C-alpha cells in the first residue's frame, strides 16, 4: 500500500491507501491498522481504500488536547476534506466502529453506507453492569480468547519484532487505554445522536465474539434508523482477521448491493 504522512488539524497523520474505484474509508480497531492483513487486499480489489492510523497509533502523532474517540471523528472529517472525499462508504471495526458512529452522527450527509464491525461506543445495558468486559482486569490469555476463536493461530512472538514494531504495539495499547477508560468503552452522548445517522447501516459480528455480545449489538442497532445485523461463523471479535474472505464478501456485498 501507499503510505504517506498528512498534516491534518495540526498533527501528522499516517494514511495508507490502495486500490481504485469508489472510496471506502476504513477506521481500524484498537490493534492498529495492519496493511498486510488479507482482508485489506480483498477490499482494495474493487475500492479505493483509505485507512488512517488513529492519533497515537502507528506513526501518527498524538496531540495533548486529544483524549476521546469523539475528537478523532472530527479529525477524520477534516481528513476527508483534505483528500477531497465529499461522500464515502465508511467501515469501522471495534474502537474504529465507535469513531465511525461518531462521524456518521455528526455529518450523515458525507456517508453513503456504513458498516460497523463489532463496534463499541454506546451504553445500552444496566448502569451497574459493564456492556463490554474490562480487558485490563483479566489475564491477556483471557482477552485473546475474546478476540480470537483460535488464539493460538494469532499469537505474536514479540522476540521476532523489530524495535519499531514493538514501539508501535505498546503505543497502540497505551492509546487504547486513554481513549476508552472513563467512561468505560462509551460516550454517554452518542446514543442520543445516532438517530441522525440515517444511511443504510450493517452491523457485523463474529459468532464467538467475547467482547461484543449479540444482545449488545441488537440494542446498538436499534438506535439507528436503517440498520441490520449479520453474523460471521467461525470468528470471534477480530472477525476481519479470522475470516477475511467472508468479511470482505459481507462488506462489499452490502456496499455494492
RODO-2510 file (C-alpha; in nm, 4 decimals, decimal comma):
residues 257
     n   res          X          Y          Z
     1     x     0,0000     0,0000     0,0000
     2     x     0,0985     0,3583    -0,0470
     3     x     0,1748     0,5278     0,2841
     4     x     0,2055     0,8988     0,3409
     5     x     0,2015     1,1420     0,6291
     6     x    -0,0507     1,4229     0,6020
     7     x    -0,0881     1,7290     0,8209
     8     x    -0,4479     1,7311     0,9458
     9     x    -0,5814     1,9521     1,2249
    10     x    -0,2246     2,0439     1,3101
    11     x    -0,0997     1,6873     1,3593
    12     x     0,0940     1,4436     1,1421
    13     x    -0,1383     1,1617     1,0410
    14     x    -0,0204     0,8337     0,8879
    15     x    -0,2511     0,7394     0,5997
    16     x    -0,2498     0,4184     0,3947
    17     x    -0,4145     0,3961     0,0533
    18     x    -0,4581     0,1288    -0,2111
    19     x    -0,6901     0,0274    -0,4923
    20     x    -0,9193     0,2064    -0,7336
    21     x    -1,2898     0,2693    -0,7565
    22     x    -1,5402     0,4251    -0,5236
    23     x    -1,3764     0,5448    -0,1990
    24     x    -1,4014     0,3353     0,1160
    25     x    -1,2739     0,4854     0,4416
    26     x    -1,1620     0,2150     0,6849
    27     x    -1,1338     0,3045     1,0543
    28     x    -0,9255     0,0455     1,2371
    29     x    -0,9653    -0,1328     1,5699
    30     x    -0,7558    -0,0976     1,8856
    31     x    -0,4864    -0,3219     1,7432
    32     x    -0,3952    -0,0617     1,4824
    33     x    -0,4050    -0,0867     1,1051
    34     x    -0,2106    -0,3802     0,9603
    35     x    -0,1747    -0,3276     0,5827
    36     x    -0,0590    -0,6857     0,5205
    37     x    -0,3741    -0,8495     0,6578
    38     x    -0,5537    -1,0409     0,3764
    39     x    -0,8830    -0,8541     0,4163
    40     x    -0,7092    -0,5284     0,3180
    41     x    -0,6168    -0,6521    -0,0300
    42     x    -0,9636    -0,8026    -0,0731
    43     x    -1,1303    -0,4682    -0,0048
    44     x    -0,8832    -0,2818    -0,2267
    45     x    -0,9558    -0,5074    -0,5261
    46     x    -1,2683    -0,3111    -0,6089
    47     x    -1,2419     0,0051    -0,3972
    48     x    -1,0122     0,2976    -0,3316
    49     x    -0,9293     0,2003     0,0247
    50     x    -0,8181     0,4831     0,2566
    51     x    -0,7064     0,3792     0,6046
    52     x    -0,5577     0,6316     0,8500
    53     x    -0,3771     0,5337     1,1689
    54     x    -0,5575     0,6982     1,4593
    55     x    -0,3687     0,9680     1,6508
    56     x    -0,1446     0,7826     1,8965
    57     x    -0,1424     0,4673     1,6804
    58     x     0,1163     0,3539     1,4294
    59     x     0,3263     0,6590     1,3453
    60     x     0,0514     0,9186     1,3798
    61     x     0,1106     1,1992     1,6278
    62     x    -0,0936     1,2304     1,9470
    63     x    -0,1609     1,5944     2,0425
    64     x    -0,2024     1,6897     2,4082
    65     x    -0,5617     1,8027     2,3576
    66     x    -0,6928     1,4732     2,2162
    67     x    -0,8337     1,2174     2,4598
    68     x    -1,1615     1,0761     2,3179
    69     x    -1,2814     0,8913     2,0058
    70     x    -1,5122     1,1894     1,9534
    71     x    -1,2008     1,4052     1,8964
    72     x    -1,0738     1,1602     1,6344
    73     x    -1,4076     1,1754     1,4499
    74     x    -1,3573     1,5465     1,3858
    75     x    -1,0014     1,4855     1,2643
    76     x    -1,1205     1,2242     1,0152
    77     x    -1,3922     1,4531     0,8821
    78     x    -1,1158     1,7061     0,8195
    79     x    -0,9050     1,4323     0,6586
    80     x    -1,1902     1,3708     0,4141
    81     x    -1,1831     1,7391     0,3243
    82     x    -0,8046     1,7241     0,2820
    83     x    -0,8377     1,4274     0,0408
    84     x    -1,1334     1,5737    -0,1475
    85     x    -1,3673     1,2949    -0,0354
    86     x    -1,7108     1,4518    -0,0410
    87     x    -1,9070     1,1305     0,0195
    88     x    -1,7714     0,7851     0,1014
    89     x    -1,8658     0,4438     0,2307
    90     x    -1,7419     0,4094     0,5888
    91     x    -1,6293     0,0905     0,7656
    92     x    -1,5234     0,0902     1,1307
    93     x    -1,4092    -0,2014     1,3463
    94     x    -1,4393    -0,2207     1,7272
    95     x    -1,2866     0,1054     1,8549
    96     x    -1,2959     0,2201     1,4934
    97     x    -1,6664     0,1378     1,4881
    98     x    -1,7135     0,3811     1,7743
    99     x    -1,5249     0,6509     1,5833
   100     x    -1,7236     0,5746     1,2672
   101     x    -2,0529     0,6022     1,4565
   102     x    -1,9442     0,9406     1,5926
   103     x    -1,8600     1,0552     1,2390
   104     x    -2,1898     0,9328     1,0963
   105     x    -2,3884     1,1136     1,3651
   106     x    -2,2021     1,4413     1,3053
   107     x    -2,2095     1,4562     0,9253
   108     x    -2,4533     1,1950     0,7910
   109     x    -2,4584     1,3623     0,4502
   110     x    -2,0911     1,2626     0,3998
   111     x    -2,1553     0,8870     0,4107
   112     x    -2,3393     0,6723     0,1575
   113     x    -2,3377     0,3490     0,3586
   114     x    -2,1940     0,2479     0,6961
   115     x    -2,0551    -0,0827     0,8246
   116     x    -1,9909    -0,1211     1,1974
   117     x    -1,7874    -0,4319     1,2809
   118     x    -1,8316    -0,5387     1,6451
   119     x    -1,8454    -0,1715     1,7470
   120     x    -1,8255    -0,0293     2,0973
   121     x    -1,9126     0,3272     2,1939
   122     x    -2,2600     0,3314     2,3478
   123     x    -2,4012     0,2296     2,6855
   124     x    -2,7181     0,0269     2,6372
   125     x    -2,7384    -0,2047     2,9394
   126     x    -2,7946    -0,1569     3,3148
   127     x    -2,5907     0,1175     3,4810
   128     x    -2,4457    -0,1256     3,7357
   129     x    -2,3094    -0,3673     3,4741
   130     x    -2,0456    -0,3275     3,2041
   131     x    -2,1677    -0,3775     2,8488
   132     x    -1,8115    -0,4572     2,7358
   133     x    -1,5853    -0,6705     2,9621
   134     x    -1,2901    -0,4993     3,1274
   135     x    -0,9917    -0,6108     2,9205
   136     x    -0,7494    -0,4759     3,1821
   137     x    -0,8923    -0,6765     3,4720
   138     x    -0,8146    -1,0249     3,3370
   139     x    -0,5020    -1,2046     3,2089
   140     x    -0,4045    -1,1444     2,8477
   141     x    -0,4799    -1,5087     2,7684
   142     x    -0,8459    -1,4475     2,8530
   143     x    -0,8569    -1,1368     2,6359
   144     x    -0,7096    -1,3363     2,3457
   145     x    -0,9943    -1,5858     2,3832
   146     x    -1,2432    -1,2998     2,3496
   147     x    -1,0654    -1,1650     2,0434
   148     x    -0,9959    -1,4894     1,8551
   149     x    -1,1832    -1,8153     1,8178
   150     x    -0,8432    -1,9858     1,7894
   151     x    -0,5962    -1,7664     1,9834
   152     x    -0,3019    -1,9975     1,9118
   153     x    -0,3117    -1,9001     1,5444
   154     x    -0,2755    -1,5317     1,6272
   155     x    -0,0122    -1,5272     1,8994
   156     x     0,2512    -1,2592     1,8406
   157     x     0,6109    -1,3627     1,9017
   158     x     0,7468    -1,0344     2,0370
   159     x     1,1035    -1,1678     2,0217
   160     x     1,0804    -1,1583     1,6420
   161     x     0,9578    -0,7979     1,6248
   162     x     1,1821    -0,5031     1,5489
   163     x     1,2207    -0,2197     1,7970
   164     x     0,9921    -0,0061     1,5814
   165     x     0,7241    -0,2755     1,5695
   166     x     0,7414    -0,3215     1,9474
   167     x     0,7142     0,0534     1,9993
   168     x     0,4046     0,0708     1,7787
   169     x     0,2443    -0,2233     1,9607
   170     x     0,2968    -0,0715     2,3043
   171     x     0,1957     0,2744     2,1841
   172     x    -0,1279     0,1374     2,0382
   173     x    -0,2190    -0,0304     2,3669
   174     x    -0,1405     0,2793     2,5676
   175     x    -0,3595     0,4958     2,3452
   176     x    -0,6497     0,2496     2,3636
   177     x    -0,6430     0,2725     2,7438
   178     x    -0,6509     0,6514     2,7300
   179     x    -0,9428     0,6602     2,4856
   180     x    -1,1761     0,4024     2,6436
   181     x    -1,1028     0,4185     3,0170
   182     x    -1,3516     0,6665     3,1612
   183     x    -1,6361     0,6235     3,0966
   184     x    -1,5631     0,2644     3,0025
   185     x    -1,5933     0,1958     2,6301
   186     x    -1,8641     0,4523     2,5564
   187     x    -1,9608     0,8130     2,5048
   188     x    -2,2772     0,8829     2,7100
   189     x    -2,3918     1,1348     2,4482
   190     x    -2,3518     0,9183     2,1384
   191     x    -2,6693     0,7118     2,1729
   192     x    -2,8720     1,0332     2,1739
   193     x    -2,7169     1,1364     1,8412
   194     x    -2,7303     0,8122     1,6438
   195     x    -3,0796     0,8810     1,5106
   196     x    -2,9052     1,1347     1,2848
   197     x    -2,7152     0,8531     1,1085
   198     x    -2,9844     0,7809     0,8515
   199     x    -2,7661     0,6000     0,5954
   200     x    -2,8115     0,2232     0,5405
   201     x    -2,6047     0,0539     0,8113
   202     x    -2,4752    -0,3006     0,8518
   203     x    -2,3633    -0,4342     1,1898
   204     x    -2,1252    -0,7303     1,1662
   205     x    -2,0273    -0,9674     1,4463
   206     x    -1,8286    -1,2889     1,4794
   207     x    -2,0458    -1,5602     1,6329
   208     x    -1,7888    -1,6288     1,9092
   209     x    -1,7166    -1,2643     1,9954
   210     x    -1,6326    -1,2443     2,3658
   211     x    -1,6331    -0,8654     2,3861
   212     x    -1,9380    -0,7527     2,1902
   213     x    -2,2385    -0,9709     2,2717
   214     x    -2,5302    -1,0361     2,0377
   215     x    -2,7647    -0,8605     2,2818
   216     x    -2,5426    -0,5533     2,2958
   217     x    -2,5269    -0,5347     1,9172
   218     x    -2,9050    -0,5638     1,8857
   219     x    -2,9567    -0,2771     2,1299
   220     x    -2,6930    -0,0717     1,9460
   221     x    -2,8585    -0,1333     1,6076
   222     x    -3,1986    -0,0225     1,7387
   223     x    -3,0548     0,3248     1,7968
   224     x    -3,0116     0,3745     1,4203
   225     x    -3,2983     0,4186     1,1733
   226     x    -3,1847     0,1854     0,8925
   227     x    -2,9658    -0,0835     1,0461
   228     x    -2,9457    -0,4586     1,0158
   229     x    -2,7200    -0,7243     1,1706
   230     x    -2,5303    -1,0142     1,0165
   231     x    -2,3085    -1,2752     1,1824
   232     x    -1,9952    -1,4441     1,0514
   233     x    -1,9293    -1,8030     1,1600
   234     x    -1,6002    -1,9351     1,2974
   235     x    -1,4825    -1,5963     1,4198
   236     x    -1,4675    -1,4010     1,7427
   237     x    -1,4139    -1,0262     1,7896
   238     x    -1,1393    -0,9838     1,5275
   239     x    -1,3662    -1,1134     1,2541
   240     x    -1,1829    -0,9441     0,9654
   241     x    -0,8598    -1,1151     1,0705
   242     x    -1,0020    -1,4634     1,1303
   243     x    -1,2385    -1,4764     0,8314
   244     x    -1,1074    -1,2248     0,5763
   245     x    -1,2876    -1,3702     0,2737
   246     x    -1,6251    -1,3896     0,4484
   247     x    -1,5696    -1,0448     0,5960
   248     x    -1,4861    -0,8831     0,2626
   249     x    -1,7786    -1,0574     0,0946
   250     x    -2,0234    -0,9304     0,3561
   251     x    -1,8878    -0,5758     0,3462
   252     x    -1,8660    -0,5420    -0,0317
   253     x    -2,1949    -0,7236    -0,0839
   254     x    -2,3674    -0,4700     0,1378
   255     x    -2,1893    -0,1660    -0,0040
   256     x    -2,2445    -0,2705    -0,3672
   257     x    -2,5942    -0,4090    -0,3189
***
